[in-house]
Amino acid sequence: MTNSEAVRNLRNTRTLRARVAPVVEFEADRGPRSVVRPLVTGLVAASLSLGVAVGVVTAASASASKQDQTSSMVDRNAPDTSSAKPIDKTLSAEQQAIEARLNKPAAQDQGALKAFEQRGTTVNRNSVRAQLSAELNNTTNSSRSVELGETNADVTSAQAAAQQKQLQQLMDADVAKVKKEAGRIKQEKVKAAALLKSSGGSTTGPVDLSILTSSGGGSLPLKAGTFHMGAGFGATGSWARYHTGQDFVAACGTPVYAASTGVVGTSVGGWAGYSLVLNHANGTSTLYAHLSRHAVAQGQVVKAGQLIGYVGNTGRSFGCHLHFEYYPAGTTPGDVYSTGNPLAFLRAIGVGI
């Protein structure tokens, strides 16, 4: 509705009011007060209100139509500033370098949880809880392994100490028995020296000439090639205090030979198991321990290189081998802590190893 149309409507309303007024006044002059005047007045007011409302609606509709026509004529080449645009996420070279440094894993982060290793990752609570539980289990297991290792080491050390103590007690008991027989053993050695002097070293058994030294004064306890050297004299380890002889490691049943001419003495027994003692003319003695069996009898005269027994694993032994000991003059065979170096003895009688 245009302005001119609104003005025209207003004029028509005034004209209608001028026409109705005389009628109202006429009705008023006819006598007593009539009910027509209030009725006509209400009708006129309602008509005026309706006309104004229709005018307003018409004007609003016309304005909206005009605005739509204006919108359709907008220049589409001009930039549209009324609509939203996406943010440009392209990073500059400097920003890209910063992002690269931030995303690069540090050396100290090698043990980090995988859920936190990448930026922008949506972390799920359950996945984080699972990884935390796994890390906790790994840490607990590692700590437990360390504790078990330490406990095992302590137990092993305690067992070794207990075994060492037990061996020492057993060895001391065996030595005490030997010392009780020291007087008798001394007399036995004197008789052996006299026997060797009177017999001229005669023997009832065969002598293996291949095992004798060139001088004929001594022999290896085992043939070369049938053994390898084991624990030496003075070594420390699984023995009560220290190793009191020289071990020749060989298979059980390997022949054992007399290192020097002598008389078979009393067996030591105890820690030495099946053993054999040879008393020599110069007051020295040699002991052959852990044998499987003997090849000679007590009181028998034997020469160097003669078969006297076989390698075994008897007594306090840890595998088949010959334990060979040397006792200087004036000592008692079986008193282990009075022994000398057996290899030095062998070298002294012309036997090289």
C-alpha positions as CSV (number, residue, x, y, z in Angstrom):
1,M,0.0,0.0,0.0
2,T,1.5,3.3,-1.1
3,N,1.3,6.6,0.8
4,S,-1.2,8.0,-1.6
5,E,-3.5,5.1,-1.0
6,A,-3.2,5.6,2.7
7,V,-4.2,9.3,2.4
8,R,-7.1,8.3,0.2
9,N,-8.4,5.9,2.8
10,L,-8.1,8.5,5.5
11,R,-10.2,11.0,3.5
12,N,-12.9,8.4,2.9
13,T,-13.1,7.8,6.6
14,R,-13.6,11.5,7.3
15,T,-16.3,11.7,4.7
16,L,-18.1,8.7,6.2
17,R,-18.0,10.4,9.6
18,A,-19.5,13.6,8.2
19,R,-22.4,11.7,6.6
20,V,-23.2,9.7,9.7
21,A,-23.1,12.7,12.1
22,P,-26.4,14.4,10.9
23,V,-28.2,11.1,11.2
24,V,-27.0,10.7,14.7
25,E,-27.9,14.2,15.6
26,F,-31.3,13.8,13.9
27,E,-32.1,10.8,16.0
28,A,-31.0,12.7,19.0
29,D,-33.6,15.5,18.4
30,R,-36.5,13.2,18.0
31,G,-37.4,13.0,21.6
32,P,-36.3,10.9,24.4
33,R,-32.7,9.6,24.4
34,S,-32.3,6.8,21.7
35,V,-30.0,3.8,21.8
36,V,-29.1,4.3,18.1
37,R,-26.4,6.9,18.8
38,P,-24.1,4.6,20.9
39,L,-24.6,1.8,18.5
40,V,-23.6,3.9,15.5
41,T,-20.6,5.4,17.4
42,G,-19.2,1.9,18.1
43,L,-19.7,0.8,14.6
44,V,-17.8,3.8,13.3
45,A,-14.9,3.2,15.7
46,A,-14.6,-0.5,14.7
47,S,-14.6,0.5,11.1
48,L,-11.8,2.9,11.7
49,S,-9.7,0.3,13.5
50,L,-10.2,-2.3,10.8
51,G,-9.1,0.2,8.2
52,V,-5.9,1.1,10.0
53,A,-5.0,-2.6,10.5
54,V,-5.6,-3.4,6.8
55,G,-3.4,-0.5,5.9
56,V,-0.5,-1.5,8.1
57,V,-0.6,-5.2,6.8
58,T,-0.7,-3.9,3.2
59,A,2.2,-1.6,3.7
60,A,4.3,-4.3,5.4
61,S,3.6,-6.7,2.5
62,A,4.6,-4.1,-0.1
63,S,7.8,-3.4,1.8
64,A,8.7,-7.1,1.9
65,S,8.1,-7.5,-1.8
66,K,10.2,-4.5,-2.5
67,Q,13.0,-5.9,-0.4
68,D,12.9,-9.3,-2.3
69,Q,13.2,-7.4,-5.5
70,T,16.2,-5.5,-4.2
71,S,17.9,-8.8,-3.0
72,S,17.5,-10.4,-6.4
73,M,19.3,-7.5,-7.9
74,V,22.4,-7.8,-5.7
75,D,25.7,-7.7,-7.6
76,R,27.0,-11.3,-7.5
77,N,30.5,-10.2,-8.4
78,A,30.9,-8.2,-5.2
79,P,32.3,-10.2,-2.2
80,D,29.7,-11.6,0.1
81,T,30.5,-10.5,3.6
82,S,27.3,-11.8,5.2
83,S,28.1,-15.6,4.9
84,A,30.6,-17.6,7.1
85,K,33.9,-18.7,5.5
86,P,36.2,-21.6,6.5
87,I,39.4,-20.7,8.3
88,D,42.6,-21.0,6.3
89,K,44.6,-23.7,8.0
90,T,47.6,-23.5,5.7
91,L,50.7,-23.1,7.9
92,S,53.6,-20.9,7.1
93,A,57.1,-22.5,6.8
94,E,58.0,-21.3,10.3
95,Q,54.8,-22.7,11.8
96,Q,55.4,-26.0,10.0
97,A,59.0,-26.2,11.4
98,I,57.5,-25.6,14.9
99,E,54.9,-28.4,14.4
100,A,57.7,-30.8,13.2
101,R,59.7,-30.1,16.3
102,L,56.7,-30.6,18.6
103,N,55.7,-33.9,16.9
104,K,59.3,-35.3,16.9
105,P,59.6,-37.9,19.8
106,A,62.2,-37.1,22.3
107,A,64.8,-39.6,23.6
108,Q,63.4,-39.4,27.1
109,D,59.9,-40.1,25.8
110,Q,60.7,-43.6,24.4
111,G,58.8,-45.2,27.3
112,A,55.7,-42.9,27.1
113,L,52.3,-44.3,26.6
114,K,51.3,-44.8,23.0
115,A,48.0,-42.9,23.5
116,F,50.0,-39.7,24.2
117,E,52.7,-40.0,21.5
118,Q,50.8,-38.2,18.8
119,R,49.3,-34.7,18.9
120,G,45.7,-34.3,18.2
121,T,44.9,-37.9,19.1
122,T,41.6,-38.4,20.8
123,V,42.4,-40.3,24.0
124,N,40.0,-43.0,25.1
125,R,39.8,-43.6,28.8
126,N,39.6,-47.3,28.5
127,S,42.7,-47.4,26.2
128,V,44.7,-45.3,28.6
129,R,43.6,-47.4,31.5
130,A,44.7,-50.6,29.6
131,Q,48.1,-49.1,28.8
132,L,48.6,-47.9,32.3
133,S,47.7,-51.4,33.6
134,A,50.2,-52.9,31.1
135,E,53.0,-50.5,32.2
136,L,52.2,-51.2,35.8
137,N,52.4,-54.9,35.2
138,N,55.7,-54.6,33.4
139,T,57.2,-52.5,36.2
140,T,55.9,-55.0,38.8
141,N,57.2,-58.0,36.9
142,S,60.6,-56.3,36.4
143,S,60.8,-55.5,40.1
144,R,59.7,-59.0,41.0
145,S,62.3,-60.5,38.7
146,V,65.0,-58.4,40.3
147,E,63.8,-59.4,43.8
148,L,63.7,-63.1,42.8
149,G,67.2,-62.9,41.3
150,E,68.5,-61.3,44.5
151,T,66.7,-63.9,46.6
152,N,68.1,-66.8,44.5
153,A,71.6,-65.3,44.8
154,D,71.2,-65.1,48.6
155,V,69.9,-68.6,48.7
156,T,72.7,-69.9,46.5
157,S,75.2,-68.1,48.6
158,A,73.7,-69.5,51.8
159,Q,73.7,-73.0,50.4
160,A,77.3,-72.7,49.4
161,A,78.3,-71.4,52.8
162,A,76.4,-74.2,54.5
163,Q,78.0,-76.8,52.2
164,Q,81.5,-75.3,52.8
165,K,80.9,-75.5,56.5
166,Q,79.7,-79.1,56.3
167,L,82.7,-80.2,54.2
168,Q,85.0,-78.5,56.7
169,Q,83.4,-80.4,59.5
170,L,83.7,-83.7,57.7
171,M,87.3,-83.1,56.7
172,D,88.2,-82.1,60.2
173,A,86.6,-85.3,61.5
174,D,88.6,-87.4,59.0
175,V,91.9,-85.6,59.8
176,A,91.2,-86.2,63.5
177,K,91.0,-89.9,62.9
178,V,94.2,-89.9,60.9
179,K,96.0,-88.1,63.7
180,K,94.9,-90.6,66.2
181,E,96.7,-93.2,64.0
182,A,99.7,-91.0,63.4
183,G,102.0,-93.1,65.7
184,R,101.0,-96.4,64.0
185,I,101.4,-94.8,60.5
186,K,104.9,-93.5,61.4
187,Q,105.9,-97.0,62.4
188,E,104.5,-98.3,59.1
189,K,106.6,-95.9,57.1
190,V,109.8,-97.0,59.0
191,K,109.1,-100.6,58.2
192,A,108.4,-99.7,54.5
193,A,111.8,-98.0,54.2
194,A,113.6,-101.0,55.7
195,L,111.7,-103.4,53.4
196,L,112.6,-101.3,50.4
197,K,116.3,-101.3,51.5
198,S,116.4,-105.0,52.0
199,S,114.5,-106.1,48.9
200,G,116.3,-103.7,46.6
201,G,113.0,-102.6,45.3
202,S,111.9,-106.0,44.0
203,T,108.3,-106.2,43.0
204,T,105.8,-109.0,42.3
205,G,103.8,-107.0,39.7
206,P,104.6,-106.0,36.1
207,V,106.0,-102.5,35.3
208,D,104.7,-100.5,32.4
209,L,108.0,-99.3,30.9
210,S,106.2,-97.0,28.4
211,I,105.1,-94.7,31.3
212,L,108.5,-94.5,33.0
213,T,110.7,-91.4,32.5
214,S,114.0,-91.7,30.7
215,S,115.8,-91.8,34.0
216,G,113.5,-94.6,35.2
217,G,113.1,-92.8,38.5
218,G,109.4,-91.9,38.2
219,S,106.2,-92.2,36.3
220,L,103.0,-90.3,35.5
221,P,100.1,-91.5,37.6
222,L,98.1,-91.9,34.3
223,K,99.3,-92.4,30.8
224,A,99.5,-89.3,28.6
225,G,96.4,-88.9,26.4
226,T,94.1,-90.5,28.9
227,F,93.5,-87.5,31.1
228,H,93.4,-83.7,31.3
229,M,94.5,-81.5,34.2
230,G,91.8,-80.6,36.7
231,A,92.0,-78.5,39.9
232,G,95.5,-77.8,41.0
233,F,97.2,-77.6,44.4
234,G,96.2,-74.6,46.5
235,A,93.1,-73.8,44.5
236,T,90.1,-72.5,46.3
237,G,86.5,-73.4,45.5
238,S,84.2,-76.2,46.6
239,W,86.8,-77.7,49.0
240,A,86.9,-77.2,52.8
241,R,89.8,-74.7,52.8
242,Y,91.8,-75.2,49.6
243,H,92.6,-78.0,47.2
244,T,95.2,-80.2,48.8
245,G,96.4,-82.1,45.7
246,Q,96.3,-82.3,41.8
247,D,93.3,-83.7,39.9
248,F,93.8,-85.8,36.8
249,V,90.4,-85.9,35.1
250,A,89.8,-89.2,33.3
251,A,87.0,-91.7,32.7
252,C,86.2,-94.1,35.5
253,G,88.2,-97.3,35.0
254,T,91.2,-95.6,33.6
255,P,94.4,-97.4,34.9
256,V,96.4,-95.7,37.6
257,Y,100.2,-96.3,38.0
258,A,102.7,-95.8,40.9
259,A,104.5,-92.5,40.5
260,S,107.6,-93.9,42.4
261,T,108.8,-97.1,44.0
262,G,107.2,-97.8,47.4
263,V,105.3,-100.0,49.8
264,V,101.5,-100.0,49.8
265,G,100.3,-98.5,53.1
266,T,97.0,-98.3,55.0
267,S,94.1,-96.8,53.0
268,V,92.9,-93.4,54.3
269,G,89.2,-93.9,53.6
270,G,86.7,-91.1,54.6
271,W,86.8,-88.2,52.2
272,A,89.2,-90.2,49.9
273,G,86.9,-93.1,49.3
274,Y,88.8,-96.1,47.9
275,S,92.3,-94.8,48.2
276,L,95.9,-96.1,48.2
277,V,99.0,-94.8,50.0
278,L,102.6,-95.5,48.8
279,N,105.4,-95.0,51.4
280,H,108.7,-94.3,49.7
281,A,112.3,-95.0,50.8
282,N,113.2,-91.3,51.6
283,G,110.3,-91.0,54.1
284,T,107.9,-89.3,51.6
285,S,104.5,-90.7,50.7
286,T,102.0,-90.3,47.8
287,L,98.2,-90.8,48.0
288,Y,95.8,-91.9,45.2
289,A,92.2,-91.0,46.1
290,H,88.6,-91.7,44.7
291,L,89.6,-95.0,43.1
292,S,87.0,-97.4,41.8
293,R,89.1,-100.4,42.9
294,H,92.7,-101.5,43.9
295,A,95.1,-103.6,41.9
296,V,97.6,-104.2,44.8
297,A,97.5,-105.2,48.5
298,Q,98.7,-103.5,51.6
299,G,102.4,-104.3,52.4
300,Q,103.2,-105.0,48.7
301,V,106.3,-103.5,47.2
302,V,105.6,-101.8,43.9
303,K,107.9,-100.0,41.4
304,A,107.3,-96.8,39.5
305,G,105.1,-97.4,36.5
306,Q,103.3,-100.4,38.1
307,L,99.5,-100.7,37.9
308,I,98.0,-100.1,41.3
309,G,94.3,-99.2,40.7
310,Y,91.7,-97.6,38.5
311,V,90.1,-94.2,38.3
312,G,86.8,-93.9,40.2
313,N,84.3,-91.5,41.8
314,T,84.2,-92.7,45.5
315,G,84.3,-90.7,48.7
316,R,83.6,-86.9,48.5
317,S,84.1,-86.7,44.8
318,F,82.3,-84.8,42.1
319,G,82.9,-86.9,39.0
320,C,85.4,-89.4,37.8
321,H,89.0,-88.3,38.4
322,L,92.2,-89.2,40.3
323,H,93.1,-87.0,43.2
324,F,96.9,-87.2,43.6
325,E,98.6,-85.9,46.8
326,Y,102.2,-85.7,48.0
327,Y,103.3,-85.8,51.6
328,P,106.9,-84.7,52.5
329,A,109.0,-86.6,54.9
330,G,107.8,-86.3,58.5
331,T,104.1,-85.8,57.7
332,T,101.3,-88.2,58.1
333,P,99.4,-89.4,54.9
334,G,95.8,-88.4,55.3
335,D,96.6,-85.2,57.2
336,V,95.5,-83.2,54.2
337,Y,96.7,-79.8,55.4
338,S,100.3,-81.0,55.6
339,T,100.6,-81.9,51.9
340,G,103.1,-80.4,49.4
341,N,102.8,-79.6,45.7
342,P,102.5,-82.9,43.9
343,L,103.7,-81.5,40.5
344,A,106.9,-80.2,42.2
345,F,107.4,-83.8,43.5
346,L,107.0,-85.3,40.1
347,R,109.4,-82.8,38.5
348,A,111.9,-83.7,41.3
349,I,111.9,-87.4,40.3
350,G,112.2,-86.5,36.6
351,V,108.6,-86.5,35.5
352,G,107.4,-83.6,33.4
353,I,103.8,-82.6,32.8
